[in-house]
Amino acid sequence: MNTPEPEHMDRGRLESINIINALRRGTVPASGLERIAVGLDIEENVISRQLDYVAQGGGDTKFIRGEYGSGKTFLVARALEIARSKGFVTSQVVISSQTPLHKLRGIYQQIAANLRTQEEEHALKTITDNWLFSIEERLLSVGGDGTEDAKLQSATEQEIETSLAGISEMNTALAAALRTYYRANNTGDFALAQAALGWIAAEPNIGRDFKAKAGIRGDIDDAVAFVFLRGLVEIIHGAGYQGLAIAVDEMETTQGLQRSQREKGYQTLVRIIDALDRGEMPRCYFLFTGTPALYDGSRGIRSLPPLYDRISVMQDDAFKNPRQPQIILAKFDTAKLEQVALKVLDVYAKAYSEPDRERVSHRFIRAMITKITTRFGGRIDIIPRIFLKEFVDILDKCELYDDYNPALGYDFDAGHLQGELKKEEEAVMVVRF
């Protein structure tokens, strides 16, 4: 049976379809965010320059502050996209009751599990393989192509130890696990290799059999998680990447913990900031997000003066300075949402076909925004996700049906959104009787 060849799509069109698909689902697109970003040029430039500094061997951090609807999630995604374009590996951690800020092992585990490169998600194995391959290549260039396999393996294992000498002075287990991974791959024992990689990533339930073969006692815990993170960054750089950019999102959940746990979590931030400033975490960039209550509330960062002193900023509503420790995001407004809608029209044209700009006019976009905000208490900052989801639906109908007129046929009905609204959206929704 002959099947037709699928239509060949260029990279730009594939990215455009991915953006539109994500907006249909009410999520942030995985790539191409610069094509729908508005009002973030200064902030993006500041983050970009920080990353350039980190790529030269520095360490840096930035705290993003904003209410729900200010675009924190979007800016974080855009920052990580910029980092990957500059040759960084990225990772994202969401602080929650399962991964609280004071549990360093859990944070490290999420970092290792979510490593992402420009080409691949969950990239720990590829990064590790590239690092080991670069060691072998370096040894072969010195010893010649005729280096015997046994000698090459022995020399590579020695080089693993040498490369991680600074880490091994504090904990020898990382180098031991990597040697075990390397040997297991060479002998075809892929189950052991997978166990080694799982142990390096702090996965739970790695059996005693692996630790016995690797000569390792215990597991990665809160006490050594930072040491392993430093080792992970060295592996990433050795594999040919500029460094590691980590986003730590939704830190405001820390406020709900007991006082001792909150303070321990905030002390973790002090420890990270000081380690970066002392040059102890080179090629590492941290991006933290939180609501204003996290920074100024009684159960927030203000409750730990050493941390508050390090990241507090002077606020100027007219001339914000994102080079300070915090980037302060303003709430989304109508003008910004209109700009996003116009950019989505351009993306849709690239993904499918040129939209009918008479049916989907600027005037209609404004009317649509008004209809939706009316159902959400006039809160323009609450509706961007919902608006864009509805907007893409209208663009689809305009392309599919020549006789569809949104100016006559569209009326916002929140009924079909029941069950998928976020708590912040539900809290302000006006119920019709």
Rosetta blueprint (number, residue, H / E / L):
1 M L
2 N L
3 T L
4 P L
5 E L
6 P L
7 E L
8 H L
9 M L
10 D L
11 R H
12 G H
13 R H
14 L H
15 E H
16 S H
17 I H
18 N H
19 I H
20 I H
21 N H
22 A H
23 L H
24 R H
25 R H
26 G L
27 T L
28 V L
29 P L
30 A L
31 S L
32 G L
33 L H
34 E H
35 R H
36 I L
37 A L
38 V L
39 G L
40 L L
41 D H
42 I H
43 E H
44 E H
45 N H
46 V H
47 I H
48 S H
49 R H
50 Q H
51 L H
52 D H
53 Y H
54 V H
55 A H
56 Q L
57 G L
58 G L
59 G E
60 D E
61 T E
62 K E
63 F E
64 I E
65 R E
66 G L
67 E L
68 Y L
69 G L
70 S L
71 G L
72 K H
73 T H
74 F H
75 L H
76 V H
77 A H
78 R H
79 A H
80 L H
81 E H
82 I H
83 A H
84 R H
85 S H
86 K L
87 G L
88 F L
89 V E
90 T E
91 S E
92 Q E
93 V E
94 V E
95 I L
96 S L
97 S L
98 Q L
99 T L
100 P L
101 L L
102 H L
103 K L
104 L H
105 R H
106 G H
107 I H
108 Y H
109 Q H
110 Q H
111 I H
112 A H
113 A H
114 N L
115 L L
116 R E
117 T L
118 Q L
119 E L
120 E L
121 E E
122 H L
123 A L
124 L H
125 K H
126 T H
127 I H
128 T H
129 D H
130 N H
131 W H
132 L H
133 F H
134 S H
135 I H
136 E H
137 E H
138 R H
139 L H
140 L H
141 S H
142 V H
143 G H
144 G L
145 D L
146 G L
147 T L
148 E L
149 D H
150 A H
151 K H
152 L H
153 Q H
154 S H
155 A H
156 T H
157 E H
158 Q H
159 E H
160 I H
161 E H
162 T H
163 S H
164 L L
165 A H
166 G H
167 I H
168 S H
169 E L
170 M L
171 N L
172 T L
173 A H
174 L H
175 A H
176 A H
177 A H
178 L H
179 R H
180 T H
181 Y H
182 Y H
183 R H
184 A H
185 N H
186 N H
187 T H
188 G L
189 D L
190 F H
191 A H
192 L H
193 A H
194 Q H
195 A H
196 A H
197 L H
198 G H
199 W H
200 I H
201 A L
202 A L
203 E L
204 P L
205 N L
206 I L
207 G L
208 R H
209 D H
210 F H
211 K H
212 A H
213 K H
214 A H
215 G L
216 I L
217 R L
218 G L
219 D L
220 I L
221 D L
222 D L
223 A L
224 V L
225 A H
226 F H
227 V H
228 F H
229 L H
230 R H
231 G H
232 L H
233 V H
234 E H
235 I H
236 I H
237 H H
238 G H
239 A L
240 G L
241 Y L
242 Q L
243 G L
244 L E
245 A E
246 I E
247 A E
248 V E
249 D E
250 E L
251 M H
252 E H
253 T H
254 T H
255 Q H
256 G H
257 L L
258 Q L
259 R H
260 S H
261 Q H
262 R H
263 E H
264 K H
265 G H
266 Y H
267 Q H
268 T H
269 L H
270 V H
271 R H
272 I H
273 I H
274 D H
275 A H
276 L H
277 D H
278 R L
279 G L
280 E L
281 M L
282 P L
283 R L
284 C E
285 Y E
286 F E
287 L E
288 F E
289 T E
290 G E
291 T L
292 P H
293 A H
294 L H
295 Y H
296 D H
297 G L
298 S L
299 R L
300 G L
301 I H
302 R H
303 S H
304 L L
305 P H
306 P H
307 L H
308 Y H
309 D H
310 R H
311 I H
312 S L
313 V L
314 M L
315 Q L
316 D L
317 D L
318 A L
319 F L
320 K L
321 N L
322 P L
323 R L
324 Q L
325 P L
326 Q E
327 I E
328 I E
329 L L
330 A L
331 K L
332 F L
333 D L
334 T H
335 A H
336 K H
337 L H
338 E H
339 Q H
340 V H
341 A H
342 L H
343 K H
344 V H
345 L H
346 D H
347 V H
348 Y H
349 A H
350 K H
351 A H
352 Y L
353 S L
354 E L
355 P L
356 D L
357 R L
358 E L
359 R L
360 V L
361 S L
362 H H
363 R H
364 F H
365 I H
366 R H
367 A H
368 M H
369 I H
370 T H
371 K H
372 I H
373 T H
374 T H
375 R H
376 F L
377 G L
378 G L
379 R L
380 I L
381 D L
382 I L
383 I L
384 P H
385 R H
386 I H
387 F H
388 L H
389 K H
390 E H
391 F H
392 V H
393 D H
394 I H
395 L H
396 D H
397 K H
398 C H
399 E H
400 L H
401 Y L
402 D L
403 D L
404 Y L
405 N L
406 P H
407 A H
408 L H
409 G H
410 Y L
411 D L
412 F L
413 D L
414 A H
415 G H
416 H H
417 L H
418 Q L
419 G L
420 E L
421 L L
422 K L
423 K H
424 E H
425 E H
426 E H
427 A H
428 V H
429 M L
430 V L
431 V L
432 R L
433 F L
